[in-house]
Amino acid sequence: MIGSHLDRRQILAGAAAAGVAANLPLGRAQAAASRLGPALGPAQPFSFDTLKQRAAELARSPWAQEQPKAKEIIQQIDYDAYQKIRFRPDMTIMLDADKQLPIQLFHLGQFSPHPVHIHLIREGKAQEIVYSANLFETPVGHPARELPDNIGFAGFRIMAPDLKTDWLAFLGASYFRSSGPFNQYGLSARGLAIDTGLSTPEEFPRFTEFWLDEVPSHGDTMTLYALLDSPSVTGAYRITARRETDGRGVARVDQEIDCELYARADITRLGIAPFSSMYWYGEADRPQAVDWRPEIHDSDGLAIWTGSGERIWRPLNNPPRVMTNTFVDKDVRGFGLLQRDRNLVHYLDDSVFYERRASSWIEPIEPFGEGEVHLLEIPTDDEIHDNIAAYWCPREPLKAGTQRRFHYWLRWLDDIPFPTSLARATATWTGIGGRPGQARPKGVRKFVVDFKGPVLKDIGRNDGVEIIVTTSRGEISNAYTHPIVDQREHWRAFFDIDVANGEDPVDMRLYLRLGERALTETWVYQYFPKA
């Protein structure tokens, strides 16, 4: 599993909201704290500049993780006990006067034991929300009832105005998630990744404090600030989040992230704008009878828009061993883990709805410079583990005593904007090589890739479309492409590959071309001959 947090099925399970909230705006919440809203601590001046100053000062001191109070009691709040805790709807905090930004809090528990301090900002003054048992509904005899006041929280989430669902949640380390376009949680984002995929232990920076800014009127946009801390680095984050819904009821969540990092120690591998996701199997690599469902994954591919303008699609793998693939670039224009396949019939799971999982997309606001997009794939035999990670790794390492700023968009959406001049890879299949009705050559594998897009609409079978396929090793044969019958925007590419020796992975690239013009994005795949 990537991350020291509760598994991906359970991360938000224990804090579902119910009932009708009192809907107190922040300005009135303090006055009514003794009756309905949470109690607030004394007011302190706050700004992003003061947060950056604090992070810089903290980086000059040795790292010391705050230990939870009543640690023995918190360890008794296991998964089953956590499920029984509910945030009281009448304690919901409204960040805006129009009651469009309700905030509810997560309780500490065995899988999120370290306290997070959460503050509310009004007119440049910040006040900490004080933990009290009366903020939560718990059964008689529940261990949470024995906790002292002011022990902190595990995180928070932004609810829909009716309090029935949430659309953004921060819980555990620096992880956060959005329910995205179809109100269904899937992959997670992180504030920062350190030494992911190395032979040495990975480091998990934590958001230790949050500041939530009051919105003067209609709550369509909210701003939060966060302090990140770990043995190697501190960070000051400003995250502005906005959720919009189109006429089809499909939502999009945009987050503008501005962060300043301060290094305590030299960092070997710095991961900027990281994601964690799950890929068990898909259409290209379904093990025989491992599960009744045809596909199981939160994301089905990594998309990259390179600094030179090339569009790359890399279908995900469940590899036989841990693999890290790197895509060298300068000033990458965008990258993200996408769920392109939105067809329920391809998953057949009407309880967890994999076809509804959000796609995620990073767009630098200020250039990222030279570096690499990293894709980490870890073998898994179940769907409960996050076994996929993707992030940007700057070429210039972050050294102790230095600082660096990153500014980018993180978008949770149905699909990324894509140029009509290129067709997208929509499916990948593989099987035994050769031709039906003839003796099949031993050890030869066939790959089939579908491309779809309006650029293919008026191109015919005999118009000279070429399949361009290259491989790091092995011999390519039987490569050809043609339009799919009765599908005017849909073409299919075929090729066989024969890898005579060795079990090392084979890297392949493919695209369709007409004359000197690329018709499709570049399909990139990693094939394991003996897997």
C-alpha positions as CSV (number, residue, x, y, z in Angstrom):
1,M,0.0,0.0,0.0
2,I,1.2,3.5,-0.8
3,G,0.8,5.5,2.4
4,S,0.4,4.9,6.1
5,H,-3.4,5.4,6.2
6,L,-6.6,3.4,6.5
7,D,-7.2,1.4,3.3
8,R,-8.9,3.1,0.4
9,R,-12.3,1.5,1.0
10,Q,-12.5,2.7,4.6
11,I,-10.8,6.1,4.6
12,L,-14.0,8.1,4.8
13,A,-16.4,5.5,6.0
14,G,-16.7,6.5,9.6
15,A,-17.8,10.1,9.3
16,A,-21.0,10.1,7.2
17,A,-23.3,13.0,8.0
18,A,-27.0,12.7,8.7
19,G,-30.0,14.9,9.6
20,V,-30.4,18.7,9.3
21,A,-27.7,21.1,10.3
22,A,-28.2,24.3,12.2
23,N,-26.2,26.1,9.4
24,L,-24.5,28.7,11.5
25,P,-22.3,31.1,9.6
26,L,-18.8,31.5,11.1
27,G,-19.5,35.0,12.4
28,R,-22.3,33.7,14.6
29,A,-20.8,30.4,15.4
30,Q,-18.5,31.7,18.2
31,A,-21.3,33.5,20.0
32,A,-23.4,30.3,19.9
33,A,-20.6,27.9,20.6
34,S,-21.8,26.9,24.0
35,R,-25.2,25.9,22.5
36,L,-24.7,24.6,18.9
37,G,-21.4,25.4,17.2
38,P,-17.9,24.2,18.2
39,A,-16.0,26.3,20.7
40,L,-13.2,28.4,19.3
41,G,-9.9,29.4,20.9
42,P,-8.5,32.9,21.2
43,A,-8.1,35.0,18.0
44,Q,-4.6,35.3,16.5
45,P,-3.4,37.3,13.4
46,F,-3.0,35.1,10.3
47,S,-1.8,35.5,6.7
48,F,-0.1,33.4,4.1
49,D,3.1,35.3,4.7
50,T,3.0,34.5,8.4
51,L,2.4,30.9,7.6
52,K,5.4,30.8,5.3
53,Q,7.5,32.5,8.0
54,R,6.4,29.8,10.5
55,A,7.3,27.0,8.0
56,A,10.7,28.5,7.4
57,E,11.4,28.8,11.1
58,L,10.2,25.3,11.7
59,A,12.5,23.9,9.1
60,R,15.5,25.3,11.0
61,S,14.6,23.2,14.0
62,P,14.8,19.4,14.5
63,W,11.6,17.5,13.5
64,A,9.4,16.5,16.4
65,Q,6.0,14.9,15.7
66,E,3.2,15.9,18.0
67,Q,2.1,12.8,19.9
68,P,-1.6,12.3,20.5
69,K,-3.0,12.7,24.0
70,A,-4.8,9.7,25.4
71,K,-3.0,7.5,22.9
72,E,-4.2,4.3,24.5
73,I,-7.8,5.3,24.1
74,I,-7.4,6.3,20.5
75,Q,-5.9,2.9,19.7
76,Q,-9.2,1.4,20.9
77,I,-11.1,3.2,18.1
78,D,-10.5,0.6,15.5
79,Y,-12.3,0.3,12.1
80,D,-15.6,-1.0,13.7
81,A,-15.6,1.6,16.5
82,Y,-14.8,4.4,14.0
83,Q,-17.8,3.4,11.9
84,K,-20.0,4.2,14.8
85,I,-18.8,7.9,15.2
86,R,-20.9,10.5,13.5
87,F,-20.3,14.2,13.4
88,R,-23.4,16.0,14.7
89,P,-25.1,17.8,11.9
90,D,-26.2,20.7,14.2
91,M,-22.5,21.4,14.8
92,T,-21.8,21.9,11.1
93,I,-19.8,25.1,10.4
94,M,-20.8,27.4,7.5
95,L,-18.0,29.3,5.9
96,D,-20.4,31.5,4.0
97,A,-23.5,33.4,4.7
98,D,-25.4,31.7,1.9
99,K,-24.8,28.3,3.5
100,Q,-23.1,26.7,0.5
101,L,-19.9,25.7,2.2
102,P,-20.7,23.4,5.2
103,I,-17.7,22.0,7.0
104,Q,-17.7,18.8,9.1
105,L,-14.8,17.3,11.0
106,F,-13.2,13.9,11.2
107,H,-12.6,12.2,14.5
108,L,-9.2,10.7,15.6
109,G,-8.9,6.9,15.5
110,Q,-6.5,4.0,15.3
111,F,-5.7,4.6,11.6
112,S,-5.5,8.4,12.0
113,P,-4.1,8.9,15.5
114,H,-2.0,12.1,15.1
115,P,-3.8,15.3,15.8
116,V,-4.6,17.9,13.2
117,H,-5.3,21.4,14.4
118,I,-8.0,23.2,12.4
119,H,-8.6,27.0,12.6
120,L,-11.3,29.3,11.2
121,I,-10.3,32.7,9.7
122,R,-12.4,35.8,9.8
123,E,-11.2,39.2,8.9
124,G,-7.5,38.2,9.2
125,K,-7.9,36.6,12.6
126,A,-7.6,32.8,13.1
127,Q,-9.3,30.8,15.9
128,E,-8.7,27.1,16.6
129,I,-11.7,24.8,16.7
130,V,-11.6,23.1,20.1
131,Y,-12.3,19.4,20.2
132,S,-15.2,18.4,22.4
133,A,-17.0,15.0,22.7
134,N,-20.3,16.8,22.1
135,L,-19.3,17.5,18.5
136,F,-19.9,13.8,17.7
137,E,-22.6,11.2,18.2
138,T,-21.2,8.1,19.8
139,P,-22.9,5.1,21.4
140,V,-22.9,4.6,25.1
141,G,-19.7,2.9,26.2
142,H,-17.8,4.0,23.1
143,P,-14.1,4.7,23.9
144,A,-14.3,8.1,22.2
145,R,-16.4,9.3,25.1
146,E,-13.4,9.0,27.4
147,L,-11.2,11.4,25.4
148,P,-10.2,14.7,26.9
149,D,-11.2,18.0,25.3
150,N,-8.9,19.8,22.9
151,I,-7.1,16.7,21.5
152,G,-7.5,17.8,17.9
153,F,-9.1,16.2,14.9
154,A,-8.1,13.8,12.1
155,G,-9.2,16.2,9.3
156,F,-12.2,17.8,7.7
157,R,-14.5,17.6,4.7
158,I,-16.6,20.1,2.7
159,M,-20.2,19.0,2.4
160,A,-22.8,19.6,-0.2
161,P,-25.4,22.2,1.0
162,D,-27.9,19.5,1.9
163,L,-25.2,17.7,4.0
164,K,-26.0,14.3,2.3
165,T,-22.6,14.1,0.5
166,D,-19.2,15.7,0.6
167,W,-17.0,16.8,-2.4
168,L,-13.6,17.4,-0.8
169,A,-11.9,15.7,2.2
170,F,-8.6,15.9,3.9
171,L,-7.8,12.9,6.1
172,G,-4.5,11.2,7.0
173,A,-0.9,12.3,6.3
174,S,-1.1,14.9,3.4
175,Y,-3.8,12.9,1.6
176,F,-6.9,14.5,0.2
177,R,-9.6,13.4,-2.2
178,S,-12.5,14.8,-4.2
179,S,-15.7,12.9,-5.2
180,G,-15.2,14.5,-8.5
181,P,-17.6,14.7,-11.5
182,F,-20.0,11.8,-10.5
183,N,-19.9,12.1,-6.6
184,Q,-17.8,8.9,-6.2
185,Y,-14.5,8.8,-4.4
186,G,-11.6,7.0,-6.0
187,L,-7.9,8.1,-6.2
188,S,-6.2,10.4,-3.7
189,A,-4.0,13.4,-4.1
190,R,-1.2,14.2,-1.7
191,G,0.5,17.4,-0.6
192,L,4.0,16.0,-1.2
193,A,5.8,12.7,-1.8
194,I,9.3,11.9,-0.6
195,D,11.4,9.0,-1.7
196,T,8.5,7.1,-3.3
197,G,9.6,3.9,-5.0
198,L,13.1,3.8,-3.7
199,S,14.7,0.9,-1.8
200,T,14.8,3.1,1.3
201,P,11.6,3.7,3.4
202,E,9.2,6.3,2.0
203,E,8.6,9.5,4.0
204,F,5.0,10.7,4.5
205,P,4.8,14.4,5.2
206,R,1.7,15.4,7.1
207,F,-0.6,18.4,7.1
208,T,-0.5,19.2,10.8
209,E,-2.6,22.3,10.8
210,F,-5.3,23.8,8.6
211,W,-6.8,27.3,8.4
212,L,-10.2,27.7,6.7
213,D,-11.1,31.1,5.4
214,E,-14.6,32.5,5.7
215,V,-16.3,33.4,2.4
216,P,-18.0,36.8,2.5
217,S,-21.1,35.8,0.5
218,H,-22.0,33.0,-1.9
219,G,-19.9,30.0,-1.3
220,D,-18.8,28.7,-4.7
221,T,-15.1,29.1,-3.9
222,M,-13.2,28.5,-0.6
223,T,-9.6,29.0,0.4
224,L,-7.7,26.9,2.9
225,Y,-4.2,27.1,4.2
226,A,-2.1,24.2,5.5
227,L,1.2,23.6,7.3
228,L,3.1,20.6,6.1
229,D,5.8,18.9,8.3
230,S,8.0,15.9,8.1
231,P,11.6,14.9,9.0
232,S,13.0,16.3,5.8
233,V,10.8,19.3,4.9
234,T,8.2,21.8,5.9
235,G,5.7,23.5,3.7
236,A,3.2,26.4,3.6
237,Y,0.2,25.7,1.3
238,R,-2.6,27.8,0.0
239,I,-5.3,25.8,-1.7
240,T,-8.3,27.5,-3.4
241,A,-11.1,25.1,-4.3
242,R,-14.1,25.6,-6.5
243,R,-16.8,23.1,-7.5
244,E,-19.0,23.7,-10.5
245,T,-21.7,21.5,-12.0
246,D,-22.7,21.7,-15.7
247,G,-26.2,21.2,-17.2
248,R,-25.7,17.4,-17.2
249,G,-25.2,17.3,-13.5
250,V,-21.5,16.5,-14.0
251,A,-19.3,18.3,-11.6
252,R,-15.7,19.6,-11.8
253,V,-13.5,20.5,-8.9
254,D,-10.6,22.9,-9.5
255,Q,-7.9,23.5,-6.9
256,E,-5.3,26.1,-7.3
257,I,-2.3,25.0,-5.2
258,D,0.5,27.4,-4.2
259,C,3.1,25.9,-2.0
260,E,6.5,27.0,-0.6
261,L,8.8,24.2,0.6
262,Y,11.6,24.5,3.1
263,A,14.1,21.6,3.3
264,R,15.4,20.3,6.6
265,A,17.5,17.7,4.9
266,D,18.7,16.7,1.5
267,I,15.8,14.9,-0.4
268,T,16.7,12.1,-2.8
269,R,13.4,12.0,-4.7
270,L,11.0,14.8,-4.4
271,G,7.4,14.2,-5.6
272,I,5.4,17.3,-6.6
273,A,1.6,17.1,-7.2
274,P,1.5,13.3,-6.3
275,F,-1.5,11.0,-6.7
276,S,-2.2,7.5,-5.3
277,S,-4.6,5.2,-7.1
278,M,-5.6,1.5,-7.6
279,Y,-5.2,-0.7,-10.6
280,W,-5.9,-4.4,-10.2
281,Y,-6.7,-5.4,-13.8
282,G,-8.3,-4.2,-17.0
283,E,-9.3,-5.4,-20.4
284,A,-5.6,-6.0,-21.4
285,D,-4.5,-8.1,-18.5
286,R,-7.5,-9.8,-16.8
287,P,-6.3,-13.0,-15.0
288,Q,-8.5,-16.0,-15.7
289,A,-11.4,-16.3,-13.2
290,V,-9.7,-14.2,-10.5
291,D,-12.9,-12.2,-10.0
292,W,-16.3,-12.2,-11.8
293,R,-16.0,-8.5,-12.7
294,P,-14.4,-7.8,-16.1
295,E,-12.3,-4.8,-14.8
296,I,-11.3,-3.4,-11.4
297,H,-9.5,-0.1,-11.3
298,D,-9.8,3.5,-10.1
299,S,-7.7,4.8,-13.0
300,D,-6.8,3.1,-16.3
301,G,-4.0,5.2,-17.6
302,L,-1.4,8.0,-17.2
303,A,-1.9,10.9,-19.5
304,I,1.0,13.4,-20.2
305,W,1.0,16.6,-22.3
306,T,4.7,17.2,-22.8
307,G,6.4,20.5,-23.0
308,S,7.0,20.0,-26.7
309,G,3.2,19.4,-27.2
310,E,3.1,15.6,-27.6
311,R,0.2,13.8,-26.1
312,I,1.0,10.5,-24.4
313,W,-1.3,7.8,-23.1
314,R,0.2,5.0,-20.9
315,P,-2.3,2.3,-19.9
316,L,-1.6,1.1,-16.3
317,N,-0.2,-2.3,-15.4
318,N,-0.4,-4.6,-12.4
319,P,3.3,-5.6,-12.8
320,P,5.0,-8.8,-11.6
321,R,7.4,-6.7,-9.5
322,V,7.6,-3.1,-8.4
323,M,8.3,-0.8,-11.4
324,T,9.0,2.9,-11.8
325,N,8.7,4.4,-15.2
326,T,10.0,7.9,-15.9
327,F,9.1,10.4,-18.6
328,V,11.8,13.0,-19.0
329,D,10.5,16.5,-19.9
330,K,11.0,20.2,-19.6
331,D,8.1,22.4,-18.6
332,V,5.5,19.7,-18.8
333,R,2.1,21.1,-19.7
334,G,0.0,18.6,-17.9
335,F,-0.2,15.1,-16.5
336,G,-2.6,13.0,-14.5
337,L,-4.2,9.6,-13.8
338,L,-7.4,9.2,-15.7
339,Q,-10.4,6.9,-15.7
340,R,-11.2,7.0,-19.4
341,D,-13.6,4.0,-19.5
342,R,-17.0,5.2,-18.3
343,N,-19.0,2.2,-19.4
344,L,-20.7,0.4,-16.5
345,V,-20.9,-2.8,-18.6
346,H,-17.1,-2.9,-18.6
347,Y,-17.1,-3.2,-14.8
348,L,-20.5,-4.7,-13.9
349,D,-20.2,-3.4,-10.3
350,D,-23.2,-1.4,-9.3
351,S,-22.1,-0.9,-5.7
352,V,-18.7,0.8,-5.9
353,F,-19.2,2.3,-9.5
354,Y,-15.7,2.2,-10.9
355,E,-17.0,4.0,-14.0
356,R,-17.7,7.0,-11.9
357,R,-14.2,7.5,-10.4
358,A,-12.7,10.9,-10.9
359,S,-9.9,11.6,-13.3
360,S,-7.1,13.9,-12.0
361,W,-5.1,16.4,-14.0
362,I,-2.2,18.7,-13.1
363,E,-1.5,21.9,-15.0
364,P,1.5,24.0,-13.9
365,I,0.7,27.7,-13.5
366,E,4.3,28.5,-13.2
367,P,6.7,26.3,-15.2
368,F,8.0,23.2,-13.5
369,G,11.3,23.3,-15.4
370,E,13.3,20.2,-16.1
371,G,12.4,16.9,-14.5
372,E,10.4,13.7,-15.0
373,V,6.9,12.4,-14.6
374,H,7.2,9.3,-12.5
375,L,4.8,6.4,-12.6
376,L,5.1,3.8,-9.8
377,E,3.3,0.5,-10.2
378,I,3.2,-2.1,-7.4
379,P,1.9,-5.7,-7.7
380,T,-1.4,-6.3,-6.0
381,D,-3.9,-9.2,-5.7
382,D,-6.8,-7.2,-4.4
383,E,-8.7,-3.9,-4.9
384,I,-8.3,-2.5,-1.4
385,H,-4.7,-1.3,-1.8
386,D,-3.4,1.9,-3.5
387,N,-0.7,0.4,-5.7
388,I,-0.2,3.2,-8.3
389,A,1.5,6.5,-7.8
390,A,2.3,9.4,-10.2
391,Y,4.1,12.7,-9.6
392,W,6.5,15.2,-10.9
393,C,10.2,14.8,-9.9
394,P,12.2,18.0,-10.4
395,R,15.7,17.4,-11.9
396,E,17.3,19.8,-9.4
397,P,17.3,18.1,-6.0
398,L,16.0,19.9,-2.9
399,K,18.9,20.4,-0.6
400,A,18.9,21.1,3.2
401,G,18.5,24.8,4.0
402,T,17.0,25.7,0.6
403,Q,13.4,26.5,-0.4
404,R,11.3,26.2,-3.5
405,R,7.9,27.2,-4.7
406,F,5.4,25.3,-6.9
407,H,2.2,26.7,-8.2
408,Y,-0.3,24.5,-10.2
409,W,-3.8,23.6,-10.9
410,L,-5.2,20.2,-9.7
411,R,-8.4,19.4,-11.5
412,W,-10.8,16.6,-10.6
413,L,-12.9,15.9,-13.7
414,D,-14.7,13.6,-16.1
415,D,-12.1,13.9,-18.8
416,I,-9.3,16.3,-19.7
417,P,-9.7,18.8,-22.6
418,F,-8.2,17.2,-25.7
419,P,-7.5,18.6,-29.2
420,T,-9.8,17.6,-31.9
421,S,-6.8,17.2,-34.2
422,L,-5.8,14.0,-32.4
423,A,-7.7,10.8,-31.7
424,R,-7.4,9.2,-28.2
425,A,-6.5,5.6,-27.3
426,T,-9.7,4.2,-25.8
427,A,-8.9,0.5,-25.3
428,T,-6.0,-1.9,-25.2
429,W,-6.3,-5.7,-25.6
430,T,-3.7,-8.5,-25.8
431,G,-3.8,-12.2,-26.6
432,I,-1.9,-14.9,-28.4
433,G,-0.2,-13.8,-31.6
434,G,-0.6,-15.1,-35.2
435,R,-3.7,-15.4,-37.3
436,P,-6.9,-17.3,-36.6
437,G,-7.1,-20.6,-38.4
438,Q,-3.4,-20.9,-38.6
439,A,-0.8,-22.5,-36.3
440,R,0.0,-19.9,-33.6
441,P,3.7,-19.1,-33.2
442,K,5.0,-19.9,-29.8
443,G,5.8,-17.0,-27.5
444,V,4.3,-14.3,-29.8
445,R,1.9,-11.8,-28.3
446,K,-0.7,-9.8,-30.1
447,F,-1.7,-6.2,-29.1
448,V,-4.8,-4.4,-30.2
449,V,-5.3,-0.7,-29.6
450,D,-8.4,1.3,-30.4
451,F,-8.3,5.0,-31.2
452,K,-11.3,7.3,-31.4
453,G,-11.8,11.0,-32.4
454,P,-13.4,13.3,-34.9
455,V,-10.1,13.6,-36.8
456,L,-10.7,10.0,-38.1
457,K,-14.2,10.6,-39.2
458,D,-13.7,11.2,-42.9
459,I,-10.6,9.1,-43.5
460,G,-11.0,5.8,-45.3
461,R,-9.3,2.4,-45.3
462,N,-7.4,3.2,-48.5
463,D,-6.3,6.7,-47.7
464,G,-2.8,5.8,-46.6
465,V,-3.0,5.7,-42.8
466,E,0.1,4.1,-41.3
467,I,0.7,2.4,-38.0
468,I,4.0,3.5,-36.5
469,V,5.1,1.1,-33.8
470,T,8.5,0.8,-32.1
471,T,9.8,-1.4,-29.3
472,S,12.8,-1.5,-27.0
473,R,13.5,-5.1,-27.9
474,G,11.9,-8.0,-29.8
475,E,10.5,-8.3,-33.3
476,I,7.3,-6.6,-34.5
477,S,5.2,-8.3,-37.2
478,N,1.6,-8.3,-38.6
479,A,1.3,-4.6,-37.9
480,Y,-1.7,-3.0,-39.6
481,T,-4.7,-0.6,-38.9
482,H,-8.2,-0.1,-40.3
483,P,-11.4,1.8,-39.4
484,I,-14.0,-0.2,-37.5
485,V,-17.1,-1.0,-39.6
486,D,-19.9,1.5,-39.0
487,Q,-17.8,3.5,-36.5
488,R,-16.8,6.6,-38.5
489,E,-14.5,8.0,-35.8
490,H,-13.1,4.7,-34.6
491,W,-9.9,2.9,-35.8
492,R,-8.1,-0.2,-34.6
493,A,-4.4,-1.0,-34.7
494,F,-2.9,-4.5,-34.5
495,F,0.6,-5.8,-34.1
496,D,2.4,-9.0,-32.9
497,I,5.6,-9.0,-30.9
498,D,8.1,-11.8,-30.5
499,V,10.5,-11.5,-27.6
500,A,12.9,-14.4,-27.8
501,N,14.9,-14.1,-24.6
502,G,14.6,-12.7,-21.2
503,E,11.9,-11.6,-18.8
504,D,12.8,-7.9,-18.7
505,P,10.0,-5.6,-19.6
506,V,9.5,-4.4,-23.2
507,D,8.6,-0.8,-23.8
508,M,6.5,-0.1,-26.8
509,R,5.2,3.0,-28.6
510,L,2.5,3.3,-31.2
511,Y,0.6,6.0,-33.1
512,L,-1.3,6.4,-36.4
513,R,0.0,8.7,-39.1
514,L,-1.3,10.1,-42.4
515,G,1.6,11.5,-44.4
516,E,3.7,13.5,-42.0
517,R,0.7,14.3,-39.7
518,A,0.1,12.4,-36.5
519,L,-3.6,11.4,-36.2
520,T,-3.5,10.1,-32.7
521,E,-1.8,10.6,-29.4
522,T,1.2,8.3,-28.6
523,W,0.2,5.0,-27.0
524,V,3.0,3.8,-24.7
525,Y,2.9,0.4,-23.0
526,Q,5.2,-1.9,-20.9
527,Y,4.9,-5.6,-21.7
528,F,6.2,-8.3,-19.4
529,P,6.9,-11.4,-21.6
530,K,6.8,-14.0,-18.9
531,A,4.2,-12.4,-16.7
